[in-house]
Amino acid sequence: MSFTHVLAVASVMAIEPAVEWYERLLGRPADVRPMDGLADWHISPYAWLQVFQSPEQAGGSLVNLVVDDLDRTLSDLAGRGITAGETQPGSRGVRFAAVHDPDGNRVTLIENPIAD
């Protein structure tokens, strides 16, 4: 079995307020709006983040995004009105901090110097 892409999905109550928040988080509009209630951001050639209107599942999603510089990312997000929780240390030099979308979905930003 071979897999070619990873699609992370954040389920939300209402698509438009969520899209506005994810545009601020990602610093750009969605790459594709393929159907009502769905927006896609192509994070890398093989990884997409989808925001999907699904009220019955909203608020329970966990998304992890790896960033090059956590401090710079958190500063940029603060300038866009998105405040992260406390930065936490992980093992082997990893650091992370979480933000939450308006529905409570957790997006963890991870700095992992080992992955370079």
Phi, psi and chi 1 to 4 in degrees:
 res  aa     phi    psi   chi1   chi2   chi3   chi4
   1 MET       -  136.7 -176.9  178.3  -25.1      -
   2 SER  -130.2  136.5  175.8      -      -      -
   3 PHE  -112.1  144.3  -57.3   99.7      -      -
   4 THR  -112.9  -22.6   61.5      -      -      -
   5 HIS  -143.7  157.0  -69.7   73.6      -      -
   6 VAL  -117.9  129.9  172.6      -      -      -
   7 LEU  -118.4  111.0  -54.7  175.2      -      -
   8 ALA   -89.3  139.0      -      -      -      -
   9 VAL  -124.9  127.9  179.5      -      -      -
  10 ALA  -108.3  117.6      -      -      -      -
  11 SER   -86.6  133.3  -61.9      -      -      -
  12 VAL  -131.2  160.8  -61.3      -      -      -
  13 MET   -70.2  -49.2  -68.1  -68.9  -67.8      -
  14 ALA  -134.7  132.0      -      -      -      -
  15 ILE   -68.3  -44.0 -167.6   66.9      -      -
  16 GLU   -65.2  -47.1  -66.3  -49.5  -37.8      -
  17 PRO   -62.5  -34.5  -17.6   26.1      -      -
  18 ALA   -67.6  -43.5      -      -      -      -
  19 VAL   -60.1  -41.7  165.2      -      -      -
  20 GLU   -59.4  -43.0  -69.8  174.6   15.8      -
  21 TRP   -66.6  -45.8 -171.2   86.8      -      -
  22 TYR   -67.5  -29.3  -79.1   91.4      -      -
  23 GLU   -62.5  -41.2  -74.1  176.6  -15.5      -
  24 ARG   -66.8  -43.0  -74.5 -170.1  -66.5  126.9
  25 LEU   -59.8  -48.4  174.1   72.6      -      -
  26 LEU   -91.2   -7.3  -61.6  169.8      -      -
  27 GLY    75.5   18.5      -      -      -      -
  28 ARG  -168.0  161.9   60.7 -173.6  173.1   87.4
  29 PRO   -67.7  165.7  -13.7   23.5      -      -
  30 ALA   -60.2  146.9      -      -      -      -
  31 ASP   -72.6  -35.6  -67.4  -59.6      -      -
  32 VAL  -145.7  141.2 -178.6      -      -      -
  33 ARG  -119.4   77.0  -61.7  -72.2  -59.6  -93.1
  34 PRO   -67.6  -21.6   24.3  -31.6      -      -
  35 MET  -163.0  166.8   61.2 -174.1 -143.7      -
  36 ASP   -56.8  135.8  -72.1  -15.5      -      -
  37 GLY    83.1   11.4      -      -      -      -
  38 LEU  -143.1  135.0 -179.4   64.8      -      -
  39 ALA  -134.8  139.0      -      -      -      -
  40 ASP  -120.0  134.0  -71.7   -8.2      -      -
  41 TRP  -114.9  128.5  -78.1  -95.7      -      -
  42 HIS   -90.7   98.0  -57.6  165.6      -      -
  43 ILE   -70.6  -39.1  -55.3  -62.9      -      -
  44 SER  -149.3  174.5   77.4      -      -      -
  45 PRO   -57.2  -23.4  -26.1   34.6      -      -
  46 TYR  -123.9   10.8  -55.4  106.0      -      -
  47 ALA  -136.9  125.9      -      -      -      -
  48 TRP  -123.1  149.3  -62.1   -1.7      -      -
  49 LEU  -111.5  122.5  173.0   59.1      -      -
  50 GLN  -109.4  135.9  -64.5 -178.1  -40.2      -
  51 VAL  -110.0  121.8  175.2      -      -      -
  52 PHE  -127.3  126.7  179.3   60.8      -      -
  53 GLN   -73.2  112.2 -176.2  171.2  -49.4      -
  54 SER  -152.6   81.2  178.9      -      -      -
  55 PRO   -52.9  -34.8  -26.3   34.6      -      -
  56 GLU   -70.5  -17.8   63.6  -81.8   -1.7      -
  57 GLN  -113.8   -1.9  -63.6  173.4  -37.7      -
  58 ALA   -59.8  139.3      -      -      -      -
  59 GLY    92.3   -5.5      -      -      -      -
  60 GLY  -106.5    9.0      -      -      -      -
  61 SER   -85.6  147.7  -59.2      -      -      -
  62 LEU  -124.8  124.4  -58.1  171.1      -      -
  63 VAL  -127.0  132.7  175.3      -      -      -
  64 ASN  -112.7  130.0  -66.5  -22.5      -      -
  65 LEU  -124.6  127.6  -61.1  173.4      -      -
  66 VAL   -88.5  131.8  176.5      -      -      -
  67 VAL  -121.1  155.9  -60.6      -      -      -
  68 ASP   -73.2  -40.1  -67.9  -28.6      -      -
  69 ASP  -138.1  102.3 -177.1  -32.2      -      -
  70 LEU   -62.7  -44.0 -176.5   60.0      -      -
  71 ASP   -61.2  -45.6  -65.1  -34.1      -      -
  72 ARG   -63.9  -41.8 -176.3 -179.1   65.0 -144.3
  73 THR   -61.5  -45.9  -61.4      -      -      -
  74 LEU   -64.4  -37.3  -63.4  176.9      -      -
  75 SER   -65.5  -44.8  176.8      -      -      -
  76 ASP   -60.3  -44.1  -70.7  -12.1      -      -
  77 LEU   -65.3  -39.8  -70.3  177.2      -      -
  78 ALA   -59.4  -37.7      -      -      -      -
  79 GLY   -66.4  -20.4      -      -      -      -
  80 ARG  -100.0    9.4  -63.8 -178.7 -149.0  155.7
  81 GLY    82.8   19.0      -      -      -      -
  82 ILE  -115.0  117.3  -62.7  175.2      -      -
  83 THR  -105.4  132.2  -56.7      -      -      -
  84 ALA   -94.1  160.0      -      -      -      -
  85 GLY   -74.3 -174.4      -      -      -      -
  86 GLU   -62.1  141.1 -174.9  176.5  -28.3      -
  87 THR   -71.3  131.9  -60.9      -      -      -
  88 GLN  -114.4  142.9  -58.2  -70.9  -43.1      -
  89 PRO   -85.5  146.4   30.5  -33.7      -      -
  90 GLY  -115.5 -166.2      -      -      -      -
  91 SER   -85.5  157.1   64.3      -      -      -
  92 ARG    55.8   39.1  -59.9  174.7   33.4  179.9
  93 GLY    85.4    1.5      -      -      -      -
  94 VAL   -74.9  139.8  172.2      -      -      -
  95 ARG  -133.1  151.8  -62.1 -177.3  -41.8  132.4
  96 PHE  -152.8  159.0   57.0   93.1      -      -
  97 ALA  -149.7  150.7      -      -      -      -
  98 ALA  -114.6  147.5      -      -      -      -
  99 VAL  -122.8  161.3  -62.7      -      -      -
 100 HIS  -129.1  134.1  -67.4   84.5      -      -
 101 ASP   -74.5  174.3   73.8   11.9      -      -
 102 PRO   -59.5  -21.4  -26.7   35.3      -      -
 103 ASP   -91.8   -4.8  -69.7  -57.6      -      -
 104 GLY    97.4    1.6      -      -      -      -
 105 ASN   -62.9  136.9  -66.3  -52.1      -      -
 106 ARG   -94.7  126.9  179.7 -176.6  171.3  120.7
 107 VAL  -115.8  113.0  179.0      -      -      -
 108 THR   -97.6  127.5  -57.7      -      -      -
 109 LEU   -99.0  124.3  -54.2  163.3      -      -
 110 ILE  -121.4  128.1  -56.4  167.3      -      -
 111 GLU  -103.9  118.7  179.5 -175.9   79.8      -
 112 ASN  -128.9   91.4 -176.3   -2.6      -      -
 113 PRO   -64.5  -20.7   21.8  -29.2      -      -
 114 ILE   -69.6  -29.6  -50.2  -92.1      -      -
 115 ALA   -75.2  -13.6      -      -      -      -
 116 ASP   -65.8      -  -67.0  -22.0      -      -
